[in-house]
Amino acid sequence: MNTKRLFITIFVSLLFITEGQADYISLATTTSTENSGFLAYIIPIFEKKFNIKVRTIVQGTGQALETGRRGDADLLMVHAPAMEKKFIENGYGLRRYPFMFNDFVIIGPKEDPGEIQIANSSVQAFTEIYKKNLLFLSRGDNSGTHHKEKQVWEKTGLIPKRKDEWYLSTGSGMGATINTAVAKNGYTFSDRATWLSYKNKNKFEILLEGDPELFNQYSMIPINADLHPHVRTEKAYEFIKWLTSDQGQNLIKNFKINNQALFFPNFKAEK
């Protein structure tokens, strides 16, 4: 009898564990949502409301898309539209859900030896950095930020080479790259949210902002269950529907540091 009761207890416990494990989604998300504190702000509210845990995989957008290709995440939160569209065209994701934005900025030492702050555009600023061989720290990690940086370089027609001593690739996330830029007194390219939430600014500041070319759109992409039947599509859509709802969009709007908004909601429902 004791053996039978023990078996039943173990079976029921395993059943609850299995059910508990099923009530979660895996979210592969860009580093800026982590570094800015956005995930720590938004996820507990969702988990409490829906009783669905969110397991985050924090990596650059390129890596997040690769995670999605393998079916190792249920949902992506990324910010490289061209890469995202190709991902969907290839059948890995169901569709893009643009839901918030901010912008990219060029940051550097306050004394600004390259006079980047008087540039009229990001292309002009990058041109000055190239021609003057000013120390520049690139993420170099195929992230959304790195992808946008490369787009700006392409527009200058001046592509940095590995042999260029002034151009250093960190292969790291945004926070670590800013750290390196501050330590070496160089320039770098950042999303605004990570910069605003970064504490060790020292004598660094935003030197160029407001260029329309530096618009930074964030989107969510659910993974295609036809390719990966194990993905939790229904629960992923619960997260999407909530973050694109009035409540979710208002939460994004109210996420601030020192009374400065880090992201701006912009989901538009299909009519």
Backbone bond lengths (Angstrom), bond angles and torsions (degrees), N, CA, C in turn:
res aa  C-N    CA-C-N  psi(-1)  N-CA   C-N-CA  omega(-1)  CA-C   N-CA-C  phi
1 M - - - 1.468 - - 1.525 110.92 -
2 N 1.346 115.02 -44.58 1.462 118.93 179.37 1.513 111.54 -61.37
3 T 1.350 115.30 -38.88 1.460 120.39 179.45 1.524 110.51 -64.54
4 K 1.332 115.53 -40.53 1.462 120.42 179.64 1.524 110.78 -64.94
5 R 1.346 115.93 -43.59 1.467 119.67 179.18 1.524 111.00 -63.45
6 L 1.342 115.27 -39.45 1.458 119.84 178.67 1.516 110.72 -62.67
7 F 1.335 116.54 -41.40 1.463 121.54 179.04 1.530 110.62 -62.08
8 I 1.334 115.68 -43.98 1.471 120.51 -179.38 1.523 110.27 -64.52
9 T 1.343 115.43 -42.78 1.474 119.84 179.50 1.514 111.11 -60.35
10 I 1.339 115.87 -45.46 1.467 120.48 179.66 1.521 110.84 -63.71
11 F 1.353 116.15 -42.09 1.469 120.53 -179.09 1.528 111.18 -62.26
12 V 1.337 116.36 -46.43 1.466 120.95 -179.51 1.527 110.20 -64.08
13 S 1.332 116.70 -41.31 1.466 120.68 179.17 1.517 110.73 -61.33
14 L 1.322 115.90 -44.30 1.470 120.13 178.61 1.513 111.19 -64.27
15 L 1.332 116.27 -35.81 1.451 120.38 178.98 1.525 110.50 -63.80
16 F 1.345 116.05 -44.52 1.463 119.99 179.23 1.526 111.28 -65.85
17 I 1.324 116.73 -38.39 1.460 120.60 178.48 1.518 110.11 -63.17
18 T 1.336 115.89 -44.53 1.462 120.68 179.99 1.517 110.79 -62.60
19 E 1.348 115.82 -43.67 1.455 119.18 179.31 1.525 110.82 -65.08
20 G 1.342 115.21 -39.95 1.456 119.05 179.26 1.506 111.80 -63.29
21 Q 1.347 115.52 -39.41 1.449 119.64 -179.83 1.525 111.76 -67.76
22 A 1.340 115.96 -28.64 1.462 119.59 -178.16 1.526 111.57 -72.89
23 D 1.352 116.97 -23.70 1.458 120.86 -176.45 1.525 111.75 -87.99
24 Y 1.314 115.76 59.83 1.457 120.43 176.43 1.524 108.86 -154.35
25 I 1.317 114.94 163.38 1.453 120.72 170.37 1.522 108.28 -128.55
26 S 1.326 115.14 151.86 1.462 120.92 174.26 1.521 107.84 -100.91
27 L 1.315 115.58 122.74 1.455 121.95 -178.05 1.530 109.58 -113.60
28 A 1.330 116.45 112.38 1.463 120.94 173.90 1.522 107.14 -89.22
29 T 1.321 116.25 119.17 1.463 119.66 -170.07 1.520 112.19 -137.71
30 T 1.301 114.82 150.38 1.454 121.97 -179.57 1.531 111.87 -63.71
31 T 1.325 115.77 154.48 1.468 120.84 -175.48 1.529 112.78 -65.24
32 S 1.322 117.58 -27.26 1.468 119.35 -176.47 1.523 112.25 -65.72
33 T 1.329 118.18 -31.24 1.463 120.08 178.08 1.521 110.95 -71.81
34 E 1.327 115.90 -26.64 1.472 120.67 175.90 1.519 110.99 -81.56
35 N 1.337 116.40 -50.47 1.474 120.74 -176.46 1.527 112.65 -61.90
36 S 1.315 116.13 -31.08 1.468 120.32 -177.95 1.521 113.21 -80.08
37 G 1.336 116.42 -13.54 1.452 120.18 -176.78 1.520 113.56 89.70
38 F 1.343 116.96 2.28 1.467 120.52 -176.77 1.536 111.58 -63.31
39 L 1.332 117.63 -42.76 1.468 120.11 -179.01 1.525 111.11 -64.13
40 A 1.317 116.03 -42.85 1.472 120.17 179.71 1.534 111.21 -64.01
41 Y 1.300 116.06 -26.17 1.464 121.91 179.13 1.527 111.66 -80.97
42 I 1.315 116.76 -45.29 1.467 120.82 -169.03 1.538 113.87 -88.12
43 I 1.341 117.05 -37.54 1.460 120.28 -171.87 1.535 113.44 -65.43
44 P 1.333 120.28 -45.17 1.471 118.49 179.59 1.528 113.42 -59.01
45 I 1.314 117.43 -32.54 1.468 121.04 179.10 1.525 109.73 -67.02
46 F 1.339 116.88 -43.93 1.467 121.21 177.96 1.527 110.95 -64.02
47 E 1.334 116.23 -46.63 1.464 120.36 -176.76 1.532 111.10 -60.53
48 K 1.320 116.68 -40.52 1.464 120.23 -179.90 1.526 111.63 -68.38
49 K 1.309 116.90 -37.83 1.464 121.44 -176.56 1.530 112.21 -72.98
50 F 1.342 116.95 -39.18 1.468 120.60 -172.21 1.526 113.97 -111.30
51 N 1.334 117.24 -5.79 1.459 121.60 -176.83 1.537 111.34 55.56
52 I 1.320 115.04 38.91 1.465 122.20 175.87 1.526 107.35 -123.23
53 K 1.318 116.60 121.11 1.456 120.85 179.37 1.531 110.24 -76.30
54 V 1.310 115.91 148.51 1.464 121.26 177.05 1.525 108.52 -116.86
55 R 1.323 115.84 116.68 1.460 121.24 177.49 1.531 107.46 -99.20
56 T 1.303 116.08 117.43 1.463 119.47 -174.79 1.536 111.83 -95.66
57 I 1.327 113.78 142.86 1.461 122.71 172.01 1.518 104.80 -119.36
58 V 1.318 116.86 103.70 1.462 121.54 -173.03 1.522 109.85 -93.54
59 Q 1.328 116.08 119.08 1.462 121.35 -177.67 1.531 108.88 -161.69
60 G 1.320 116.41 168.63 1.449 119.50 176.79 1.521 110.70 -63.24
61 T 1.326 116.50 160.01 1.466 120.78 -176.33 1.530 112.11 -57.50
62 G 1.328 118.08 -41.93 1.461 120.52 178.81 1.518 111.97 -58.53
63 Q 1.328 115.73 -43.83 1.463 120.53 178.35 1.524 111.19 -69.00
64 A 1.333 116.57 -37.46 1.469 120.43 178.94 1.527 110.54 -62.98
65 L 1.320 116.48 -41.28 1.468 120.08 177.63 1.523 110.71 -64.37
66 E 1.324 116.89 -37.76 1.467 120.34 177.09 1.522 110.76 -65.78
67 T 1.316 116.75 -38.86 1.463 121.33 175.69 1.529 109.94 -60.35
68 G 1.332 115.98 -41.78 1.458 120.73 177.20 1.527 112.41 -64.88
69 R 1.310 117.17 -39.48 1.469 121.58 179.16 1.532 110.90 -59.21
70 R 1.330 114.98 -38.58 1.467 120.06 -179.29 1.524 112.31 -78.44
71 G 1.330 117.32 -10.61 1.459 120.40 -176.97 1.508 112.57 77.78
72 D 1.340 117.41 23.46 1.458 121.62 -179.31 1.528 112.75 -92.35
73 A 1.317 116.86 10.59 1.470 122.35 174.29 1.522 107.86 -146.75
74 D 1.312 115.88 155.52 1.463 121.03 177.75 1.519 111.63 -91.36
75 L 1.332 114.81 -27.24 1.462 120.78 -172.35 1.517 109.96 -149.45
76 L 1.334 116.42 143.98 1.457 121.67 177.41 1.525 109.75 -114.20
77 M 1.339 116.19 146.68 1.460 122.98 171.33 1.527 105.79 -128.92
78 V 1.339 116.26 103.85 1.465 120.98 -167.36 1.531 111.16 -136.65
79 H 1.359 115.72 173.33 1.472 118.31 -176.39 1.526 112.35 -148.60
80 A 1.328 115.05 58.25 1.465 121.12 173.98 1.530 107.29 -144.64
81 P 1.349 117.63 82.42 1.465 121.87 -171.14 1.525 115.84 -49.88
82 A 1.328 118.44 -42.80 1.466 120.15 -178.20 1.525 110.63 -63.57
83 M 1.313 117.15 -43.25 1.462 121.73 178.25 1.525 111.18 -66.51
84 E 1.332 115.73 -37.66 1.464 120.51 179.92 1.532 111.52 -65.41
85 K 1.322 116.05 -43.41 1.467 120.22 -178.89 1.522 111.31 -63.94
86 K 1.316 116.24 -38.93 1.471 120.05 177.12 1.527 110.07 -65.93
87 F 1.313 116.71 -38.68 1.464 123.17 177.97 1.528 110.53 -58.17
88 I 1.319 115.76 -43.53 1.471 120.81 -179.88 1.526 111.21 -73.79
89 E 1.326 116.98 -40.37 1.469 120.84 177.10 1.524 111.47 -57.65
90 N 1.323 115.84 -33.35 1.460 120.76 179.63 1.524 112.95 -83.19
91 G 1.337 116.40 1.76 1.453 120.67 172.35 1.511 116.56 87.69
92 Y 1.334 117.98 6.64 1.464 119.67 -177.14 1.526 112.85 -80.78
93 G 1.328 116.61 -32.05 1.465 121.13 179.62 1.515 110.71 -118.07
94 L 1.335 117.18 157.46 1.461 121.32 -177.09 1.522 111.65 -80.15
95 R 1.325 117.96 -48.45 1.461 122.29 176.59 1.526 109.46 -171.94
96 R 1.334 115.41 163.85 1.457 121.19 177.61 1.533 109.81 -90.07
97 Y 1.326 114.56 141.22 1.461 121.24 173.70 1.530 108.20 -122.62
98 P 1.342 118.12 84.76 1.467 119.93 175.88 1.527 109.13 -61.73
99 F 1.334 117.44 130.19 1.464 118.33 -173.22 1.524 114.18 -137.60
100 M 1.346 118.66 -16.61 1.461 119.25 176.53 1.532 108.67 -160.45
101 F 1.341 115.37 164.59 1.459 119.26 -179.85 1.525 110.06 -148.76
102 N 1.297 114.96 163.76 1.463 122.56 162.97 1.530 105.85 -150.00
103 D 1.313 118.85 -143.17 1.460 119.09 178.65 1.522 110.49 -146.82
104 F 1.320 114.76 167.39 1.451 121.91 174.47 1.520 108.97 -94.89
105 V 1.324 115.45 153.82 1.463 120.96 179.97 1.525 109.23 -138.78
106 I 1.320 116.16 158.26 1.465 121.38 172.14 1.520 106.98 -103.82
107 I 1.316 115.73 126.01 1.461 119.88 -179.46 1.529 110.06 -118.72
108 G 1.315 115.33 158.29 1.454 120.20 -179.13 1.510 111.21 -176.36
109 P 1.331 116.60 -176.01 1.474 120.46 -178.67 1.522 111.35 -64.05
110 K 1.333 115.31 144.52 1.463 121.37 -177.10 1.526 112.63 -57.68
111 E 1.338 116.84 -34.53 1.473 119.60 -179.56 1.526 112.10 -70.17
112 D 1.339 116.68 -19.25 1.471 122.97 171.86 1.544 112.91 46.34
113 P 1.336 117.46 68.49 1.474 120.09 -177.94 1.527 113.97 -59.92
114 G 1.323 117.29 -25.15 1.465 119.93 -179.89 1.519 113.91 -91.28
115 E 1.339 116.94 0.79 1.467 122.93 -179.08 1.539 111.57 53.33
116 I 1.315 113.95 44.01 1.467 120.54 -179.29 1.523 111.07 -68.34
117 Q 1.318 116.90 -30.12 1.465 119.75 -175.74 1.529 113.68 -68.50
118 I 1.318 117.65 -12.80 1.466 118.37 176.91 1.537 111.77 -95.92
119 A 1.333 116.36 0.39 1.471 120.02 177.76 1.526 109.57 -67.32
120 N 1.315 116.19 149.11 1.462 121.43 -179.34 1.524 113.20 -89.23
121 S 1.319 117.06 -12.81 1.457 120.57 -176.74 1.519 109.95 -158.20
122 S 1.326 115.99 167.12 1.459 120.62 177.02 1.529 110.53 -65.61
123 V 1.331 117.08 -34.86 1.468 120.70 178.56 1.528 110.12 -63.78
124 Q 1.321 116.96 -43.63 1.467 120.34 178.68 1.526 110.70 -65.71
125 A 1.347 116.76 -40.12 1.457 120.65 179.30 1.523 111.12 -62.99
126 F 1.328 117.42 -45.50 1.463 121.33 179.13 1.534 110.90 -65.13
127 T 1.323 116.08 -35.64 1.474 120.16 177.90 1.523 110.15 -62.26
128 E 1.336 116.98 -42.69 1.460 121.18 178.83 1.531 110.99 -65.28
129 I 1.318 115.91 -41.56 1.470 120.41 178.48 1.522 110.24 -60.18
130 Y 1.321 116.32 -42.75 1.467 121.44 -178.99 1.535 110.98 -67.21
131 K 1.308 116.43 -49.99 1.473 120.18 -174.82 1.530 112.54 -67.26
132 K 1.341 115.99 -31.79 1.466 120.03 -179.20 1.529 112.94 -94.39
133 N 1.345 116.12 1.30 1.466 121.15 -179.25 1.531 111.89 52.54
134 L 1.331 115.39 45.09 1.456 120.81 179.35 1.530 110.04 -78.57
135 L 1.312 116.48 137.95 1.461 120.19 -178.02 1.528 110.33 -58.05
136 F 1.342 115.43 124.99 1.458 121.12 -177.62 1.522 108.98 -131.34
137 L 1.319 115.42 130.99 1.460 121.42 -179.96 1.524 109.63 -104.39
138 S 1.328 116.19 116.92 1.461 121.75 178.35 1.523 109.65 -104.34
139 R 1.320 116.81 146.56 1.459 119.19 175.57 1.526 110.44 -64.87
140 G 1.309 117.32 -42.00 1.463 120.53 176.74 1.514 114.11 59.38
141 D 1.326 117.94 32.45 1.468 120.66 -173.14 1.528 113.36 -123.58
142 N 1.330 117.19 14.16 1.469 121.99 -179.67 1.532 111.93 60.76
143 S 1.313 116.48 27.90 1.466 121.40 175.97 1.520 109.48 -80.84
144 G 1.323 116.70 175.91 1.452 120.11 176.00 1.518 111.99 -62.41
145 T 1.325 116.01 -38.71 1.465 120.52 178.22 1.520 110.91 -66.46
146 H 1.312 116.70 -43.99 1.468 120.74 178.12 1.531 110.50 -63.36
147 H 1.326 116.09 -39.35 1.469 120.43 178.97 1.531 110.49 -61.83
148 K 1.331 117.43 -43.77 1.460 120.81 178.44 1.529 110.70 -66.19
149 E 1.326 117.22 -40.56 1.467 120.75 177.07 1.530 110.29 -56.79
150 K 1.323 116.56 -45.36 1.471 120.45 -179.46 1.525 111.20 -64.10
151 Q 1.340 117.06 -34.22 1.457 120.27 177.19 1.525 110.80 -63.96
152 V 1.339 116.67 -39.59 1.473 119.84 178.02 1.524 110.14 -65.67
153 W 1.333 116.94 -44.61 1.465 119.42 178.09 1.527 111.31 -58.68
154 E 1.322 116.92 -41.37 1.477 120.65 179.81 1.521 111.13 -60.20
155 K 1.328 116.74 -36.25 1.465 119.98 -179.63 1.528 112.03 -71.91
156 T 1.335 116.75 -23.52 1.469 118.80 176.39 1.525 111.43 -77.55
157 G 1.333 116.34 -22.87 1.467 120.71 -174.43 1.520 112.02 74.51
158 L 1.332 116.15 10.47 1.471 122.24 -178.67 1.527 107.98 -122.57
159 I 1.315 116.97 96.50 1.459 121.03 -174.31 1.531 110.69 -96.23
160 P 1.350 117.84 118.99 1.467 119.77 178.04 1.526 111.47 -60.43
161 K 1.319 115.62 146.90 1.464 121.41 179.49 1.519 109.97 -113.74
162 R 1.316 115.89 160.02 1.461 120.38 -178.42 1.528 112.32 -59.61
163 K 1.308 116.17 -31.56 1.468 119.75 -177.76 1.535 112.13 -74.37
164 D 1.337 117.06 -13.09 1.467 120.34 -179.68 1.528 109.97 -70.37
165 E 1.319 116.90 113.58 1.464 121.11 -175.97 1.523 112.84 -68.17
166 W 1.318 117.26 -22.96 1.465 120.68 -178.42 1.528 112.52 -80.11
167 Y 1.328 116.96 -14.92 1.467 121.51 -176.50 1.528 108.91 -107.36
168 L 1.328 115.93 109.39 1.458 120.70 -176.59 1.524 111.08 -113.16
169 S 1.317 116.62 132.54 1.460 122.55 178.52 1.525 108.59 -103.32
170 T 1.331 116.96 123.29 1.465 119.96 -177.30 1.526 112.58 -86.56
171 G 1.343 117.17 -26.72 1.458 119.83 -175.82 1.524 111.75 64.59
172 S 1.335 116.29 24.38 1.468 121.70 -173.82 1.525 111.32 -125.15
173 G 1.323 115.10 175.04 1.456 121.18 176.07 1.513 111.18 -70.93
174 M 1.336 115.98 178.36 1.457 120.80 -173.67 1.531 112.14 -67.58
175 G 1.325 116.72 -42.68 1.457 119.40 -179.65 1.518 112.18 -60.19
176 A 1.335 116.57 -45.41 1.467 121.06 179.88 1.523 111.06 -66.53
177 T 1.326 116.67 -35.70 1.461 120.27 179.65 1.530 110.82 -68.69
178 I 1.328 117.25 -40.20 1.464 120.24 175.65 1.534 109.72 -62.83
179 N 1.321 115.58 -42.10 1.468 119.94 177.36 1.525 111.23 -54.81
180 T 1.328 115.86 -45.78 1.465 121.09 -178.80 1.517 110.73 -66.68
181 A 1.335 116.67 -40.70 1.466 120.48 179.46 1.527 110.62 -62.16
182 V 1.326 116.51 -43.40 1.462 120.68 179.14 1.528 110.61 -63.93
183 A 1.332 115.72 -43.12 1.467 120.14 -178.54 1.528 111.83 -64.65
184 K 1.345 116.06 -35.67 1.465 120.61 -176.61 1.528 113.16 -98.07
185 N 1.334 115.75 -1.29 1.467 121.41 179.71 1.536 111.41 59.63
186 G 1.335 115.61 45.73 1.457 121.35 179.92 1.515 112.07 -115.13
187 Y 1.309 115.73 179.83 1.463 122.47 178.35 1.530 109.48 -95.25
188 T 1.325 115.66 155.87 1.457 119.34 172.79 1.527 110.32 -154.06
189 F 1.312 114.78 171.97 1.467 124.14 -174.75 1.522 106.73 -118.49
190 S 1.329 117.41 122.67 1.459 120.28 -172.56 1.523 111.65 -136.46
191 D 1.332 115.69 156.72 1.462 119.37 165.94 1.522 107.04 -76.22
192 R 1.309 116.50 148.82 1.467 120.87 -174.76 1.534 112.04 -64.06
193 A 1.333 117.62 -39.17 1.466 120.29 -174.67 1.526 111.51 -61.75
194 T 1.328 116.62 -44.22 1.464 119.06 -179.80 1.521 110.39 -64.89
195 W 1.347 116.84 -41.02 1.461 119.88 179.80 1.527 111.56 -63.37
196 L 1.327 117.74 -44.96 1.464 120.87 -178.40 1.523 111.97 -63.72
197 S 1.330 116.68 -32.66 1.465 119.94 -178.43 1.523 112.31 -89.59
198 Y 1.324 116.59 -5.91 1.468 121.37 -178.95 1.532 109.46 -76.37
199 K 1.332 116.84 129.31 1.464 120.22 -172.34 1.524 114.07 -90.11
200 N 1.319 117.84 -35.42 1.468 121.09 -174.00 1.530 111.48 -88.80
201 K 1.333 116.13 60.21 1.462 119.69 -175.51 1.526 112.74 -73.87
202 N 1.341 116.29 -22.82 1.457 120.90 -179.14 1.535 109.09 54.32
203 K 1.348 117.91 -125.66 1.463 120.88 178.64 1.529 111.16 -104.82
204 F 1.317 115.33 29.01 1.468 120.43 179.54 1.522 110.70 -95.79
205 E 1.327 115.40 153.93 1.462 120.06 178.98 1.524 109.37 -156.60
206 I 1.324 115.20 169.43 1.462 120.41 174.82 1.529 107.97 -72.05
207 L 1.327 115.66 126.44 1.465 120.84 -179.00 1.526 112.27 -104.60
208 L 1.323 116.46 -25.43 1.470 119.59 177.06 1.521 109.02 -143.41
209 E 1.323 115.29 130.15 1.456 121.84 178.55 1.523 109.05 -152.79
210 G 1.321 116.05 168.32 1.458 120.09 175.24 1.514 115.54 86.28
211 D 1.327 118.16 1.56 1.467 121.01 177.00 1.530 108.36 -74.18
212 P 1.340 119.22 123.25 1.470 121.10 179.43 1.531 113.23 -55.77
213 E 1.334 116.54 -25.56 1.468 120.74 179.42 1.535 111.38 -67.58
214 L 1.324 116.80 -16.77 1.462 120.41 -175.16 1.526 112.94 -98.31
215 F 1.317 116.75 17.65 1.467 122.16 174.19 1.526 109.36 -58.76
216 N 1.320 116.43 137.66 1.471 121.20 -173.39 1.524 110.34 -129.10
217 Q 1.337 115.68 98.65 1.462 121.72 -176.97 1.530 111.35 -92.07
218 Y 1.330 116.06 134.27 1.467 121.98 175.17 1.532 109.21 -107.52
219 S 1.327 115.16 140.05 1.466 120.52 -179.83 1.525 110.52 -138.12
220 M 1.326 114.22 156.79 1.466 120.90 172.35 1.522 108.60 -109.31
221 I 1.331 116.19 143.53 1.468 121.83 -179.73 1.524 109.08 -135.68
222 P 1.339 118.52 115.61 1.467 120.10 173.66 1.535 109.58 -78.09
223 I 1.322 116.08 142.56 1.464 121.45 -177.43 1.528 110.34 -78.26
224 N 1.318 115.23 144.57 1.465 122.51 -176.77 1.534 111.00 -71.34
225 A 1.315 116.61 113.50 1.467 121.63 -179.10 1.524 112.22 -71.71
226 D 1.331 118.36 -16.47 1.466 119.94 175.83 1.526 110.54 -67.11
227 L 1.327 116.39 -31.34 1.470 120.76 176.95 1.526 111.32 -87.14
228 H 1.319 115.34 -35.03 1.468 121.18 -177.11 1.529 109.23 -131.33
229 P 1.335 116.98 84.78 1.472 120.90 -173.71 1.528 114.98 -59.54
230 H 1.325 117.17 -18.59 1.472 119.83 -177.03 1.529 113.31 -79.84
231 V 1.334 118.02 -12.04 1.467 118.52 -175.14 1.527 110.57 -68.60
232 R 1.311 115.09 150.44 1.469 122.04 -174.74 1.531 109.22 -93.69
233 T 1.308 115.99 74.37 1.462 121.81 -174.43 1.525 112.09 -62.55
234 E 1.322 116.34 -43.65 1.469 120.13 -176.78 1.525 111.04 -62.24
235 K 1.317 116.81 -43.96 1.471 120.49 -179.79 1.523 110.97 -71.44
236 A 1.342 116.52 -33.85 1.467 119.39 176.19 1.523 110.21 -62.29
237 Y 1.334 116.34 -39.95 1.464 119.80 179.00 1.529 112.20 -69.72
238 E 1.326 117.30 -27.29 1.461 118.94 174.15 1.526 109.81 -61.11
239 F 1.339 115.81 -42.71 1.463 121.03 179.48 1.528 110.25 -65.96
240 I 1.331 116.74 -44.52 1.470 121.09 -179.46 1.532 110.34 -61.89
241 K 1.326 116.19 -49.33 1.465 119.90 -177.59 1.528 111.33 -61.33
242 W 1.328 116.24 -37.24 1.463 119.48 -179.92 1.525 111.88 -70.13
243 L 1.337 117.75 -45.81 1.462 120.23 -176.25 1.530 112.15 -72.40
244 T 1.338 116.87 -20.43 1.465 119.89 176.46 1.531 112.05 -97.16
245 S 1.334 116.70 -0.41 1.463 120.69 177.42 1.526 109.62 -77.78
246 D 1.312 116.44 172.54 1.465 120.41 177.76 1.523 111.11 -58.16
247 Q 1.347 116.07 -39.80 1.458 119.28 -179.45 1.534 110.65 -64.41
248 G 1.341 116.22 -48.19 1.456 120.30 -179.55 1.517 112.40 -62.72
249 Q 1.309 116.65 -42.75 1.459 120.61 -179.47 1.536 111.41 -66.25
250 N 1.322 117.08 -35.98 1.462 120.31 176.81 1.530 111.61 -68.47
251 L 1.328 116.37 -35.63 1.458 119.99 176.75 1.534 110.52 -63.40
252 I 1.321 116.69 -41.25 1.466 120.75 176.90 1.529 109.85 -61.59
253 K 1.306 115.68 -46.05 1.469 121.54 -179.49 1.526 111.72 -58.60
254 N 1.324 116.48 -35.91 1.463 120.88 -174.73 1.527 113.81 -92.20
255 F 1.328 117.24 3.01 1.467 119.97 177.47 1.525 108.99 -81.57
256 K 1.331 116.25 108.82 1.464 120.41 -173.34 1.527 111.39 -137.95
257 I 1.318 114.91 156.17 1.462 122.70 170.90 1.527 107.05 -128.14
258 N 1.333 115.92 126.40 1.470 120.77 -176.43 1.529 111.72 52.24
259 N 1.341 113.98 40.25 1.465 122.38 178.68 1.531 113.67 65.37
260 Q 1.339 116.78 18.90 1.464 121.24 176.72 1.525 109.20 -111.89
261 A 1.313 116.86 127.77 1.463 121.34 178.38 1.525 109.84 -69.97
262 L 1.330 116.23 137.53 1.465 120.59 179.48 1.526 111.54 -95.45
263 F 1.335 115.87 -29.44 1.462 121.59 178.33 1.531 108.46 -138.83
264 F 1.323 115.45 160.05 1.457 121.45 -179.62 1.528 108.89 -129.19
265 P 1.341 118.25 126.85 1.463 120.99 -178.13 1.529 111.05 -69.71
266 N 1.330 116.51 141.03 1.475 118.51 177.35 1.528 113.24 -151.56
267 F 1.342 116.49 30.45 1.459 118.63 177.41 1.528 110.00 -69.50
268 K 1.332 115.86 135.40 1.464 121.49 176.73 1.518 108.21 -122.95
269 A 1.313 115.81 114.97 1.461 120.53 -179.77 1.525 109.70 -68.68
270 E 1.328 114.87 143.76 1.467 119.45 178.01 1.514 109.37 -69.52
271 K 1.330 115.42 139.08 1.466 120.19 179.90 1.516 110.53 -97.28
